[in-house]
Amino acid sequence: MTTQEIIDILKDKTLDIYEVQNIYEKNQGNQEIESMVAMNLSLRTSVYDKELEKSDTMIYLLEQLATSNSMEARWAVAKNPHTPIYVLETLALDKINLVRALVASNNNTPTPILDKFFNDEKIVRDGLSGNINTSVKLLKILCKDNDKMVRLRVADNMAASKEILEELSLDKEENVRIAAQKNLAKK
């Protein structure tokens, strides 16, 4: 089978997880296929049912793909809600800022790991500002960030305190004010 044929097969999120594992194991080192295996695993996850598709096989594949030479595979693992914390910890040190940004935005990433991202690049702070596990201490600082997208994500963040949201409801940017007011209404 050609690489393209395998990639086409992996586009099917209903493909049996054991077949995905078999494809991965037969094609380890092929960055295109590793990327598509990681994307297949991401397609299986649901924002509505976090336990959907979680299995030992899924975890095994995520662990393996986290060490791939393919940046696309690593970023797909970094954003996957089933990625174990110890894998997220490793990916938090990745040399690629997009991988670190997706770890920062993954709601399974615990606060101690997130705290280490505070002085990272803007793209990583963007992910940090929207994560529900980001500490209120950091959200208080991020709500004053020069970047309006960082402030907007803080305003949307359900972990933002009433005090932070009240401050952001007076922000110079209308979108930030509206988001803060909507979030404040839910408190």
ZABAVEX-247762 format. One line per 3 residues: number of its first residue (from 1); for each residue x, y, z of C-alpha. Coordinates in Angstrom, 2 decimals, decimal comma. Layout:
NUM> X:Y:Z ~ ...;
//
This chain:
1> 0,00:0,00:0,00 ~ 1,23:3,50:-0,79 ~ 1,65:6,24:1,80;
4> -1,28:8,12:0,24 ~ -3,54:5,06:0,45 ~ -2,67:4,63:4,12;
7> -3,30:8,34:4,77 ~ -6,71:8,03:3,10 ~ -7,56:5,05:5,34;
10> -6,51:7,01:8,45 ~ -8,93:9,83:7,59 ~ -11,72:7,55:8,84;
13> -12,18:8,25:12,56 ~ -14,28:5,09:12,89 ~ -11,37:2,89:11,80;
16> -10,81:0,23:14,44 ~ -8,22:1,51:16,96 ~ -6,29:-1,77:16,67;
19> -6,00:-1,22:12,92 ~ -4,67:2,30:13,63 ~ -2,11:0,74:15,97;
22> -1,18:-1,83:13,34 ~ -0,68:0,89:10,72 ~ 1,44:2,90:13,16;
25> 3,66:-0,04:14,08 ~ 4,22:-1,04:10,44 ~ 5,07:2,54:9,44;
28> 7,03:3,91:12,40 ~ 9,45:6,56:11,22 ~ 7,25:7,67:8,31;
31> 6,46:11,20:9,48 ~ 3,47:11,63:7,16 ~ 1,82:8,48:8,47;
34> 2,73:9,23:12,09 ~ 1,09:12,65:11,65 ~ -2,06:11,06:10,24;
37> -2,20:8,46:13,03 ~ -2,03:11,34:15,55 ~ -4,74:13,23:13,64;
40> -6,91:10,09:13,55 ~ -6,63:9,92:17,35 ~ -7,59:13,60:17,61;
43> -10,60:13,10:15,33 ~ -11,85:10,35:17,66 ~ -12,03:12,64:20,67;
46> -15,15:14,58:21,48 ~ -15,52:17,89:23,23 ~ -18,85:16,61:24,51;
49> -17,75:13,24:25,87 ~ -14,15:13,29:27,06 ~ -14,13:9,56:27,79;
52> -15,20:8,68:24,25 ~ -12,57:6,48:22,59 ~ -10,27:6,49:25,64;
55> -8,43:3,18:25,84 ~ -5,08:1,64:26,68 ~ -4,38:1,48:22,95;
58> -5,12:5,20:22,54 ~ -2,78:6,01:25,47 ~ -0,05:3,74:24,07;
61> -0,23:5,47:20,68 ~ -0,21:8,95:22,23 ~ 2,87:8,03:24,27;
64> 4,66:6,76:21,17 ~ 3,67:9,69:18,95 ~ 4,83:12,24:21,55;
67> 8,40:11,28:20,63 ~ 7,87:11,42:16,87 ~ 10,17:13,52:14,70;
70> 6,97:14,85:13,12 ~ 6,00:18,20:14,63 ~ 2,43:17,64:13,38;
73> 2,21:14,36:15,31 ~ 3,51:16,01:18,50 ~ 1,09:18,94:18,28;
76> -1,84:16,58:17,69 ~ -0,79:14,68:20,83 ~ -0,37:17,95:22,77;
79> -3,97:18,98:22,12 ~ -5,55:15,56:22,61 ~ -7,74:15,43:25,75;
82> -6,62:11,83:26,40 ~ -2,92:12,61:26,53 ~ -1,61:11,60:29,96;
85> -0,13:14,29:32,19 ~ 3,36:12,76:32,12 ~ 3,32:13,04:28,31;
88> 2,10:16,65:28,49 ~ 4,97:17,32:30,90 ~ 7,45:16,11:28,31;
91> 5,78:18,02:25,47 ~ 5,85:21,18:27,61 ~ 9,61:21,19:26,94;
94> 9,26:20,78:23,16 ~ 11,46:23,05:21,05 ~ 8,49:23,98:18,83;
97> 6,40:26,81:20,29 ~ 3,15:25,53:18,71 ~ 3,52:22,22:20,55;
100> 4,06:24,08:23,84 ~ 1,10:26,37:23,05 ~ -1,18:23,37:22,58;
103> 0,03:21,86:25,86 ~ -0,77:25,25:27,45 ~ -4,29:25,20:26,02;
106> -5,00:21,54:26,89 ~ -7,43:21,54:29,82 ~ -5,80:18,38:31,18;
109> -2,52:20,20:31,74 ~ -2,17:20,77:35,48 ~ -1,45:24,16:37,04;
112> 2,21:23,48:37,98 ~ 3,05:22,83:34,32 ~ 1,04:25,85:33,20;
115> 2,84:28,12:35,65 ~ 6,10:27,38:33,82 ~ 4,67:28,81:30,59;
118> 4,15:32,31:31,90 ~ 7,40:33,71:30,51 ~ 7,20:31,75:27,26;
121> 6,46:33,19:23,81 ~ 3,22:35,04:23,03 ~ 1,66:32,05:21,24;
124> 2,17:29,96:24,39 ~ 0,72:32,70:26,62 ~ -2,30:32,75:24,30;
127> -2,93:29,09:25,12 ~ -2,28:29,69:28,80 ~ -4,78:32,55:29,01;
130> -7,71:30,36:27,97 ~ -6,92:27,28:30,05 ~ -9,29:26,63:32,97;
133> -6,39:25,28:35,02 ~ -4,35:28,48:34,79 ~ -3,99:29,91:38,27;
136> -5,97:33,01:39,21 ~ -2,64:34,62:40,10 ~ -1,48:34,30:36,47;
139> -4,88:35,26:35,07 ~ -4,67:38,51:37,09 ~ -1,41:39,31:35,33;
142> -2,57:38,13:31,90 ~ -5,70:40,28:32,08 ~ -3,35:43,28:31,75;
145> -1,44:41,81:28,78 ~ -0,77:44,15:25,84 ~ -2,23:41,62:23,43;
148> -6,01:41,92:23,17 ~ -6,36:38,21:22,23 ~ -4,73:37,21:25,51;
151> -7,14:39,48:27,40 ~ -10,08:38,13:25,39 ~ -9,20:34,54:26,30;
154> -8,90:35,53:29,97 ~ -12,32:37,20:29,70 ~ -13,77:33,94:28,29;
157> -11,97:31,75:30,84 ~ -14,39:30,21:33,37 ~ -11,57:30,19:35,94;
160> -11,29:33,99:35,87 ~ -12,36:35,50:39,16 ~ -15,15:38,03:39,51;
163> -12,49:40,68:40,22 ~ -10,66:39,92:36,97 ~ -13,86:39,91:34,95;
166> -14,96:43,22:36,46 ~ -11,63:44,74:35,43 ~ -11,92:43,31:31,90;
169> -15,51:44,54:31,58 ~ -13,92:48,02:31,45 ~ -11,29:47,06:28,84;
172> -10,57:49,42:25,95 ~ -11,47:46,65:23,44 ~ -15,20:46,10:22,94;
175> -14,87:42,33:22,32 ~ -12,98:41,91:25,60 ~ -15,61:43,94:27,49;
178> -18,48:41,90:26,00 ~ -16,79:38,54:26,76 ~ -16,03:39,62:30,34;
181> -19,61:40,81:30,88 ~ -21,03:37,52:29,54 ~ -18,72:35,49:31,77;
184> -19,49:37,71:34,75 ~ -23,23:37,14:34,22 ~ -22,60:33,37:34,69;
187> -20,90:33,85:38,07;
//
